[in-house]
């Protein structure tokens, strides 16, 4: 049952959601100490500030990313759920392609 719910959430991820998750993974921002500042995330994603804020809010609500609380700048890192979501999306896209 939980797996079905997780699959449903992953299927509903937007292109922007997946872009942010992929950037954090590629930049190895997977722990609080290696979190990525919002400004750098915006530059890498090439999204508008408003779209990025909306995307970050949605990913944070799903526990796919977490904010780094001890940082003076707004920074985020990828959680294990976020990594699983990326892997699941790749898996689901592979099934669609076949």
Secondary structure, DSSP 8 states (H G I E B T S, - for coil): -HHHHHHHHHHT--HHHHHHHHHHHHTT--SGGG-EEHHHHHHHHT--HHHHHHHHHHHHHTTSEEE-TT-SS-EEEE-HHHHHHHHHHHHHHHHHH-
